[in-house]
Every structure is written in C-alpha cells, then in structure tokens.
C-alpha cells in the first residue's frame, strides 16, 4: 500500500498548507491550488479562470512583468500553471535550497497581482490566439467543446474552459479584478510543498510570506443540478479533417463516486494499450479505425466518460460506432476475466506510483486530495480502492452508465467529402 507522509495545517487567514518532505528528492516543489475553475464563472464572462492562468505571470507589487519566469529560470527551476473545470494551479520546481523563492513569488501575486488595462489587453490576445490554435484551427479541435455543450444543458461544465471569444472581448478590468478578489484568496487556496526541505523551517517561511494576506469572502458553490439525458443525442460536424472520427460521451458520477475506480478500469479495458478491446478489434484485427481511446474524466461534479476513434480510409463512422457499442454491451453483460482485470489494475497503479516519485506530482496529488476530498491523506486510499474493485463491479458500472440512452454521439466528417444525404466514400 502507498503511505505518503504529510502534515496539514491552516493559517489564520484560511490558507491550507500541506508539507510532504522527502529526503530522497533533490528538488522542492511548490504547488498552489485555487479552488476555482471554469464552472465558477459568470455565464456571460466565460474563460476567466483560464485567463488568470496567464494574468498571474504579469507581475505584482515586488515582481516585474517578466520577472517571475526570470527568477525561476536563474535559480535553475521550472514553472507553469494549468486550468480545468474545477481548479487552477500554479507551480514551481526548484533546487532544494530555493524554497523561499517559490513561496515569495506565490505570496506576492496572491496579495498584489498587477491587474491593469495593458496586462489585460495583452493576455486577452494571447488567450484568443491560444483558442484559435487549440480549438478553432485544429482538426477535431472543437470536439471537446461540442461534447460538453451537448452533454450538459444547465450545469456550467457546458461551456469550454478556454471560454468564448465574445466574453473575452467584453471583459473589463473591473470584471477581472472582481474575479481575482473573489477567488484568489488564501481561504480558497491550498499550498502543497513536496520534496527535499526542512518542515520546521518551511512552516516559518510560510507564515512569513502568507500570514499577512487577508482572507476573502465565504464562497457558496450552488451549481445547477443537471437532469439525466432523456435519450441519445446525435450530431454530425463537417470540419477540416482528413478522416472521419467518432466521439461518444456518457454522463457519469463525480470523481468521488463509489463507481469512479470501476469506470477508470473499464476505460483501460476498452482502450489502453495494443491488447485493449477497442484497439485490438478496431485497429489491429478489423482495421476499421486508425486509433481508439477511452477515459473517465476526473470532475468534481458529475462528469463524463469519453470514447473516441479516428476512422480508417474506406470505412465509415457507423462501422466504428457499431463496434464500440458491441464491445460496451459485451463488457456490460460479461465480467472481465481475472487476468484482464489484474492487468488493468497494474496499469493504473504503476502509473499512479510513478507519478508520486516526482516531487511536483506528489505535491499536486496531495493538493488534489484536499481540494476535492477534504483530506490530503486521501492520496493513500487510492491503491486500496483500485485493488478492491471486482470484475462484477466493472461490468455493473458499464451497464449503469455507458448505455445508448445516456450517450452523446458526434461524427466528424471531412468538409470536402459531401454533406448529409450525399454518397461518401471514405
């Protein structure tokens, strides 16, 4: 079993701190999680959580516009940030003797981020260009946006993390400042430190840099409850793609559900590795698909299970969709064998354990455990939960959630291959 040691405590301003020292490491990781993602945005101002992933590197009271990256790189470290539907984080990996640098940088921008018209205009254009590159001008780039828009009608997961262009264009300095003041407060944050450091000295430094930052308002998260899908939803998209593709999206419970690990294992049975069922049957044996993938998306509120495949030349999306449906029916009605189940459990656990070997991944998983489960020690329970899943539970979860009536199906077709109703030869 995994036994990651950590110490948790809170400052008076509400900042939750997790310390996980590891003498075998040669670096220290500083990971600041803010419990705010795209689902917390105003429906008329989408994209703000992701916008802040960029704004947070534009300087603060004691750090110049490009100095954050300069300080980290000169110290021999690395840094970045990321945004999801549920959280935003900022992180640095540094030599073990430079922990205070990371703490100072994170505290200064939490207290005094430089939100100006110039910085907003600059980063707004950066984000818009990122959207063009990742979504609008990339083959199948709009797939995730369309999947979530069709799978959700009320819940804020329905809009894309990157946001809509018109909302980014309309954002004012006042809007951005209000978002920052509401969500970027110590009582809505988790500071996770992992790697080689002295925990007693770290506590002194954390107190020094963060205790003077005032707490924010008490946040209420009353997200709309999404009703079940009333039946299968279908859409055809004509795009600049060379080959057709099939996307199938099923609504599933949140990451905290008792079915979460069973669905993870189902995803690996279906499409992880050359011997997985979808890959073996569609790519290797029948050659009707160029690729096949499946995964349960970790989400704080009820989320999605995605299956997608790129169709091989001379074959049709209907062929691929039919094979996916057949494999789902087979898994739902016939529990996987002992060896197959053990194989996918080994896959999940080896990936999980390998991640924890890196200081930043350990810090990240500890922050995730507290943010979504209220306990950093939850990290040590994952292995036991995976090992306890039975073959019958995997089949039951597939039958319960991966059914035709709980599914969004999207076919991507090449623009230059005709329109609906026309004969197409793929």
Secondary structure, DSSP 8 states (H G I E B T S, - for coil): ------EEEE-TT--EEEEEE-TT-SEEEEEEEES--GGGS-TTSTTHHHHHHHHTTS-BTTB-TTHHHHHHHHTT-EEEEEE-SS-EEEEEEEEGGGHHHHHHHHHHHHHHB---HHHHHHHHHHHHHHHIIIIITSTTTTHHHHHHHHH-SSSGGGS-TT--HHHHHH--HHHHHHHHHHHSSGGGEEEEEEES--HHHHHHHHHHHHTTS-----------------S-EEEEEEES-SS-EEEEEEEE--TTSTTHHHHHHHHHHHHSSTTSHHIIIIIIIS--EEEEEEEE---SSSEEEEEEEEE-TT--HHHHHHHHHHHHHHHHHS---HHHHHHHHHHHHHHHHHHHTSHHHHHHHHHHHHHHHS-GGGGGTHHHHHHH--HHHHHHHHHHHSSGGGEEEEEEEEGGG--TTS----
